Amino acid sequence: DAKTTQPNSMESNEEEPVHLPCNHSTISGTDYIHWYRQLPSQGPEYVIHGLTSNVNNRMASLAIAEDRKSSTLILHRATLRDAAVYYCAANFGNEKLTFGTGTRLTIIP
Amino acid sequence: EPEVTQTPSHQVTQMGQEVILRCVPISNHLYFYWYRQILGQKVEFLVSFYNNEISEKSEIFDDQFSVERPDGSNFTLKIRSTKLEDSAMYFCASSSEVRGNTIYFGEGSWLTVV
């Protein structure tokens, strides 16, 4: 079944690292793993994507398991503005991106 | 930074009426998409469009839905006869390539069918 699975919610203290997990055991060898986040009443915002190697950008890091069946989005130092729903997504061999149900991240001041 | 723009931001329509949602994708992008999100649920794919034709569509995208790129800049989603269950946020998106490239989303058009 082509889908990603994520925990429904997570909490983290402000200024601490956050690790958001995602399982995507059915992705194909050429599927990229994408992460988006969504603030209330806004469109999904691109965070990061990768294929096999770990990736870093100014927003986050993406750690991809060696078997590619799971990945972890890492926010190195969470701020209150990072509170959002974080979606893991993949193509699963198609053009479309299939989104998971998302993890609602709450940041505790 | 270039962005995808959508109009209207919110539309209320009566059941059975036709609705057209408009989008201006990022100018050098070649792939265009519509997604929708029912309140409190996840983002769902509707349709992808490339080279002036539909390249992929979901089971949600039935005969009541159509897409068009009427000129070089706009990309529209038409719902011919709206139903209550069409109430949702509709997101337009675009990318320069498929698969490995970033898809950029607009802010969405909130459709309420009454």
Contacts between the chains, C-beta under 8 A, distances in Angstrom:
chain1	res1	chain2	res2	distance
A	30	B	99	6.9
A	31	B	99	7.3
A	32	B	99	6.3
A	32	B	100	4.8
A	34	B	102	7.7
A	34	B	103	7.7
A	36	B	105	7.7
A	38	B	43	7.7
A	41	B	108	7.8
A	42	B	107	5.9
A	42	B	108	7.3
A	43	B	4	7.8
A	43	B	91	5.1
A	43	B	93	8.0
A	43	B	105	3.8
A	43	B	106	5.4
A	43	B	107	4.9
A	43	B	108	5.1
A	44	B	43	6.0
A	44	B	91	7.0
A	44	B	105	4.7
A	45	B	105	7.3
A	46	B	102	5.1
A	46	B	103	7.4
A	46	B	104	6.6
A	46	B	105	7.9
A	49	B	100	7.5
A	49	B	102	6.6
A	51	B	100	6.9
A	87	B	42	7.2
A	87	B	43	6.7
A	91	B	98	7.7
A	91	B	99	5.3
A	94	B	56	6.2
A	95	B	31	7.4
A	95	B	48	4.9
A	95	B	50	7.9
A	95	B	55	5.8
A	95	B	56	4.7
A	95	B	98	4.9
A	95	B	99	7.3
A	96	B	33	7.3
A	96	B	45	4.1
A	96	B	48	5.9
A	96	B	56	5.6
A	96	B	58	7.3
A	97	B	45	6.8
A	97	B	103	6.0
A	98	B	45	6.8
A	99	B	42	5.3
A	99	B	43	4.4
A	99	B	44	7.5
A	100	B	42	6.8
A	101	B	42	4.9
A	102	B	42	6.0
